[in-house]
Amino acid sequence: MRLSANAIYEMAPIASGDNILLIMLPGARHTPQNLRENGFIQALRERNLPVDVLALDAHADLYLDRADIEQLLHQTLDAACLHGYRRIWLFGISLGGSGAMICATQRTAEIEGLFLLAPFLGTRGIVAEVEAAGGLADWRPGEIGNRDHERALLEQIRCSPIGSDEFPAVYLGFGREDRYRGASMLLLKRISPQYVVTRTGGHDWETWKGLWNMMLDKKPFVVSSKAGKWK
């Protein structure tokens, strides 16, 4: 696969016939190297998971024009499929969670599951608007401007079959003191509670690392079918 200079592509040391790829999307001011330095890839290796990792250099500027992040995600997914990966998972921290949801709602059939750590899906103002309406199911976006990317994404999520067998498995984690936890609370109503992990902490690496280990302890890669739905 053709990658940017800052991207990380690491194959699992243990061979597997499953061809699992985890595409990782860092937060707004973070890099793929930050994910490595904070042990997110190592956590997979410590568990001997046969999962290849592709950490993208999906910096904040790409999200300013939604077409840019969409292009990167579509090109990456196309390349992964051509490379022979049949089990593709997405991982997103903070703003990276926005990218993961963009990809999952647009390429639903090709994604097996996703991990969302304190996902940033919109400013606190629009999240409060959705909460006041009673949640995503009752909220209506109104007119969506060409550059109103947050409202457009929330509408995509609202209209998606998230939480059903038609949508990828969703693992959600957030710190209970996280200032952006409002977006996670919206998703709580749409996904299976057994795939939600929380802990004391805020919007920081220590909290995210703990949540990531809690998610992996649930053995998300054991089955090849799309699991984790609210039955």
C-alpha positions in Angstrom: 0.0 0.0 0.0 1.2 3.5 -0.8 1.4 5.5 2.5 2.4 9.0 3.6 5.8 9.3 5.2 4.4 9.6 8.7 2.0 6.6 8.5 2.8 3.4 10.3 2.2 0.0 8.7 3.1 -3.0 10.9 2.3 -6.6 10.2 1.6 -8.9 13.1 4.5 -11.2 14.0 2.0 -14.1 14.2 0.7 -15.3 10.8 -3.1 -15.8 10.4 -5.3 -16.8 7.6 -7.9 -14.2 8.7 -6.1 -11.2 7.2 -7.2 -8.7 9.8 -6.3 -5.0 9.5 -6.8 -2.3 12.1 -6.8 1.2 10.6 -6.0 3.6 13.3 -7.0 7.3 13.3 -5.2 9.6 15.8 -6.7 12.6 17.5 -6.6 16.2 16.2 -3.1 17.1 17.3 -1.7 13.6 17.4 0.4 11.5 15.0 0.7 7.8 14.3 4.0 7.8 16.3 2.0 9.1 19.4 -0.1 5.9 19.1 3.1 3.8 19.1 4.8 5.7 21.9 1.7 5.4 24.1 1.5 1.6 23.7 -1.6 1.2 21.5 0.1 -1.1 19.1 2.1 -2.9 21.8 -1.1 -3.8 23.5 -2.1 -5.9 20.5 1.4 -7.5 20.4 1.3 -8.4 24.1 -1.9 -10.3 23.5 -0.4 -12.1 20.5 -3.2 -10.9 18.3 -2.8 -11.6 14.6 -3.8 -8.1 13.6 -1.9 -5.9 11.2 -1.9 -2.2 12.0 -2.1 0.8 9.7 -1.9 4.1 11.6 -2.8 7.0 9.3 -1.4 10.5 9.4 -5.0 11.9 9.5 -4.2 15.3 11.0 -6.8 17.9 11.9 -6.4 19.9 8.6 -8.0 17.0 6.7 -11.2 17.5 8.6 -11.6 21.2 7.6 -12.8 20.1 4.2 -14.7 16.9 4.6 -13.8 15.8 1.1 -10.1 15.5 2.1 -10.7 13.1 5.0 -13.2 11.1 2.9 -10.7 10.8 0.1 -8.0 9.5 2.4 -10.4 7.0 4.0 -11.8 5.7 0.7 -8.3 5.4 -0.8 -7.1 3.5 2.2 -10.0 1.2 2.3 -9.7 0.5 -1.4 -6.0 -0.3 -1.1 -6.6 -2.5 1.9 -9.2 -4.6 0.1 -6.9 -4.9 -2.9 -4.1 -6.0 -0.5 -6.3 -9.0 0.5 -7.7 -7.8 3.8 -11.1 -9.2 4.4 -11.6 -8.3 8.1 -11.1 -4.5 8.5 -11.5 -2.7 11.8 -11.4 1.0 12.5 -10.0 2.8 15.5 -10.4 6.4 16.3 -9.4 8.6 19.2 -11.3 12.0 19.7 -11.4 13.6 16.3 -10.2 10.3 14.8 -13.5 8.9 16.0 -15.3 11.3 13.7 -13.2 9.8 10.8 -14.0 6.3 11.9 -17.7 7.1 11.9 -17.5 8.8 8.5 -16.0 5.7 7.0 -18.3 3.2 8.8 -21.4 5.0 7.7 -20.3 5.2 4.1 -18.6 1.8 3.7 -20.6 -0.2 6.1 -20.5 -3.5 4.4 -16.7 -3.6 4.3 -16.1 -2.8 8.0 -16.2 -5.6 10.6 -16.0 -3.3 13.6 -14.8 -0.1 15.1 -13.3 1.2 18.3 -14.2 4.7 19.4 -12.2 6.2 22.2 -13.8 9.5 23.5 -15.1 10.2 19.9 -15.5 13.9 19.0 -18.6 14.0 16.8 -19.4 17.7 17.2 -19.0 20.7 19.4 -20.7 20.8 22.7 -23.3 23.2 21.2 -24.6 20.8 18.6 -24.3 17.8 21.0 -26.5 19.8 23.5 -29.0 20.4 20.7 -29.3 16.7 20.0 -29.6 15.9 23.7 -32.4 18.5 24.1 -34.3 16.9 21.3 -34.2 13.6 23.2 -31.3 11.9 21.4 -30.3 11.0 17.9 -33.5 9.1 17.2 -35.7 12.2 17.9 -33.4 14.9 16.6 -33.8 16.4 13.2 -30.9 18.3 11.6 -32.8 21.0 9.7 -31.0 22.6 6.8 -27.4 21.4 6.5 -24.9 23.9 5.1 -22.1 22.8 2.7 -19.5 23.3 5.4 -21.6 22.1 8.4 -19.7 18.8 8.6 -20.7 18.1 12.2 -24.4 18.3 11.5 -23.9 16.2 8.4 -22.1 13.5 10.3 -24.6 13.3 13.1 -27.4 13.0 10.5 -25.4 10.2 8.8 -25.2 8.4 12.2 -28.9 9.0 13.0 -29.9 7.5 9.7 -27.5 4.5 9.9 -28.5 1.1 11.2 -25.9 1.4 14.0 -26.7 -1.1 16.8 -28.2 -3.6 14.4 -26.7 -6.6 12.6 -26.4 -4.5 9.5 -23.8 -2.2 11.0 -20.2 -3.0 12.2 -19.7 -3.9 15.8 -19.1 -0.8 17.9 -16.9 -0.7 20.9 -17.1 2.6 22.8 -14.9 3.9 25.6 -14.7 7.3 27.4 -13.5 8.8 30.7 -16.3 9.7 33.1 -14.8 13.2 33.5 -14.1 13.7 29.8 -15.3 17.2 28.8 -16.4 15.8 25.4 -18.3 12.8 26.8 -21.6 14.2 25.5 -21.1 12.6 22.1 -20.4 9.3 23.7 -23.6 9.6 25.7 -25.6 10.0 22.5 -24.1 6.8 21.1 -24.9 4.9 24.3 -28.5 4.8 23.3 -27.8 3.2 20.0 -25.3 0.4 20.8 -25.0 -2.6 23.0 -24.1 -1.7 26.6 -21.8 -4.8 26.9 -19.4 -3.2 24.4 -19.1 0.1 26.3 -16.3 0.7 28.7 -15.8 3.7 31.0 -13.3 4.6 33.7 -12.3 7.6 35.8 -10.4 10.1 33.7 -10.6 12.9 31.2 -9.6 13.5 27.6 -6.0 12.3 27.9 -3.6 9.5 26.9 -3.7 7.8 30.3 -7.4 7.4 30.2 -7.5 6.2 26.6 -4.7 3.6 27.2 -6.7 2.1 30.0 -9.9 2.1 27.9 -8.1 0.4 25.0 -6.8 -2.4 27.2 -10.4 -2.9 28.6 -11.7 -3.1 25.0 -9.1 -5.7 24.0 -9.8 -7.8 27.1 -13.3 -8.3 25.6 -11.6 -10.3 22.7 -13.2 -8.3 19.9 -11.3 -10.1 17.1 -12.2 -13.7 18.1 -15.1 -14.1 15.7 -15.2 -13.1 12.0 -18.8 -12.2 11.9 -20.1 -8.7 12.8 -20.7 -9.2 16.5 -21.5 -6.8 19.2 -25.0 -5.7 18.2 -27.8 -5.0 20.5 -30.0 -8.1 20.0 
